[in-house]
């Protein structure tokens, strides 16, 4: 068995581990007791959830993003690059027949996301407030994701780098449920509860209109 095949298996096992670890955390969430909401529902939870996952994340929805538009766009681009990178990782065993032009286009997309991630990492060293709030886990999380995207871009342009790509991918996936990257499921869960609350209480005009 070649080294490329071995590392591909390692990456697949790491992906299964990460999915199972996140599934366990989500199950833990579902078993936690929650405060009883005694207020009478007034609106639509569905509309609240729709807002929470769409316009509720728009740059004008929060003061922090309104005041720091460039950082917001940088973060959006970084995360889009991560989603693209994960999609490519999952599809990688079946990408042998993809044209070099297609691989190059995807590669430039991954590079763009990774570059924004690198800018975010550098900002933690130079921005006073961000530096004061950052922990070693913050630095390592951005760094390992940046390495993942860099190795993937290298593999897209140079297929011989497959072994390196899968090794770094496996390392990132093993770390994901253990470190700061696990905020992805916390973020999704918090938006869910936020959307249900504002929807059922008709806090937003959207919810009030949906209740009529």
Secondary structure, DSSP 8 states (H G I E B T S, - for coil): --HHHHHHHHHHHHHHHHHHHHHHHHHHHHHS------S---S-HHHHHHHHHTGGGSGGGSHHHHH-HHHHHHHHHHHHHHHHHHHHHHHGGG-TTS-HHHHHHHHHHHHHHHHHHHHHHHHHHH-HHHHHH--HHHHHHHHHHHHHHHHHHHHHH-GGGHHHHHHHHHHHHHHHTTSGGGHHHHHHHHHHHHHHHHHHTT-SHHHHHHH-
